[in-house]
């Protein structure tokens, strides 16, 4: 049996929580109690893979808040997208949203996120780790997927599949997600499935209020601070099996992105969230809006905008099209543009000395005056 040959990277510093994720994650396992996991910002994640000519969903690193330091044991092509963590190779800044070549023994260092919360590092060929229930995504709470079921650790060696990729591939500006620079995010939501448990005033309150993201938030759920909810009679006059609180309901399945109400606290269930529970879900964040949640930090302000189910589906389709070769400016295209700039033909340049021209003009005027030729009539004949 032939032994597979890999490129390798070595973890020098692990960062705050850097993990292996793939897209779309672990699909079809909610009935077994396992969420999909996968990247919180799948838009940035997929574009990183596209840059290095991987499948958009290939395993890559998600770096949360503070990035890692990595040593390369082989030459390879990488791309970094998402939050700006001021990445450097051997102390020299490198660009985001572009494929670059790194050499053997060079070191990638990433700092804390200035704009956004999560960065993505894709390697040409993708990270090689064991499949678990059809995915390589790390699910921290259960200790499965990724590398040994955990975030990467100092001193760890991570295998990278060998593959060739071009450098200098860039993402078109209009294909890059626009991150908030004022710590405010507008999040799209679809009404339901338990919207009939909230009265009209409760719905108006939710859609017209600002909600602060609590520090007690992670890949399981985003807890929000804000005003109190108001409920319909259905929530207050119900059977004992539904629980004592108006926000309680007999256990039900939760959709990914569910905004469930625990007492008066909304909790958005994200990638590693539970599959069921006993709280109502008046609104759900559609998958195409998840990237904003992935880039929001504790203390940021969220407001919510209702969209139809059809609109949410259109958004997802549009995002999928963006996360493809259609968003790439190839290195050959950039070279051609540079060559065009270099090869612009310039006609002969005539240098005029305006002082001399003025003197000549004065001399001509004096000659005309002497000869009495102040008024000259010129006739044109066919």
Secondary structure, DSSP 4 states (H G I P E B T S, - for coil): -PPPPEEEEEEEE--SEEEEE-SS-STT-GGGT------SSHHHHHHHHHHTTS-TT--EEEEESB--EEEESS-EEEEEEES----EETTEE--SSBEEEE-TT-EEE--B-SSSSEEEEEETT-B----BTTB---BTTTTBSTBTTBS--TT-EEEEE-----S--EE-GGGS----SSSEEEEEEEE-SSGGGB-HHHHHHHHTS-EEEPSS--SSEEEEE-PPP-B-HHHHS--GGG-SSTTEEEEEE--TTEEEEETTEEEEE-TT--SEEEE-EEEE--GGGHHHHHH--TT-EEEEEE--HHHHHHHHHHHHHHSSGGGEE-HHHHHHHHHHHHT---PPP----HHHHHHHHHHHHHHHHHTT-S--------
